[in-house]
């Protein structure tokens, strides 16, 4: 989980920011499944977007 929290994103202002500054992360239970592509494990990230909630580059 810590590796996911440490992911870096590019803001619309061109700044590199940590994922945790742009999103709220909630853990929940789901069916376990391991998918592979070219022999490497893949994860699927699902998200919900709150309408009207936009991060302003100056605040990140």
C-alpha positions as CSV (number, residue, x, y, z in Angstrom):
1,X,0.0,0.0,0.0
2,X,2.9,2.4,0.8
3,X,4.2,2.0,-2.7
4,X,0.9,3.2,-4.1
5,X,0.8,6.1,-1.8
6,X,4.3,7.1,-2.9
7,X,3.3,7.3,-6.6
8,X,4.0,10.6,-8.2
9,X,1.6,12.5,-10.5
10,X,2.0,15.5,-12.8
11,X,-0.4,18.4,-12.0
12,X,-2.0,20.5,-14.7
13,X,0.6,23.2,-13.7
14,X,3.4,20.7,-14.6
15,X,4.4,20.1,-11.0
16,X,5.2,16.6,-9.7
17,X,3.0,15.8,-6.7
18,X,2.5,12.7,-4.5
19,X,-0.8,10.8,-5.1
20,X,-1.9,11.5,-1.6
21,X,-2.0,15.2,-2.3
22,X,-4.5,14.7,-5.2
23,X,-6.7,11.9,-3.9
24,X,-8.3,10.4,-0.8
25,X,-7.5,6.7,-0.5
26,X,-10.0,4.3,1.1
27,X,-9.4,0.6,1.5
28,X,-12.2,-1.9,1.0
29,X,-12.6,-5.6,0.5
30,X,-12.9,-7.0,-3.0
31,X,-12.6,-10.3,-4.8
32,X,-9.0,-11.4,-5.0
33,X,-7.7,-11.9,-8.5
34,X,-4.2,-11.7,-10.0
35,X,-4.0,-10.6,-13.6
36,X,-0.8,-10.9,-15.6
37,X,0.4,-9.2,-18.8
38,X,3.6,-10.5,-20.4
39,X,4.3,-12.5,-17.2
40,X,4.1,-9.4,-14.9
41,X,1.4,-8.8,-12.3
42,X,-1.0,-6.0,-13.0
43,X,-3.3,-4.2,-10.5
44,X,-6.6,-2.5,-11.3
45,X,-7.4,0.8,-9.7
46,X,-11.0,1.9,-9.6
47,X,-12.1,5.3,-8.6
48,X,-15.1,7.5,-8.1
49,X,-15.0,11.2,-9.0
50,X,-16.8,13.7,-6.9
51,X,-18.5,16.2,-9.3
52,X,-17.4,19.8,-8.9
53,X,-14.3,18.9,-6.9
54,X,-11.2,20.1,-8.7
55,X,-7.7,20.6,-7.3
56,X,-6.2,24.0,-8.1
57,X,-2.6,23.8,-9.1
58,X,-1.6,26.7,-6.8
59,X,-2.9,24.7,-3.7
60,X,-1.0,21.5,-4.5
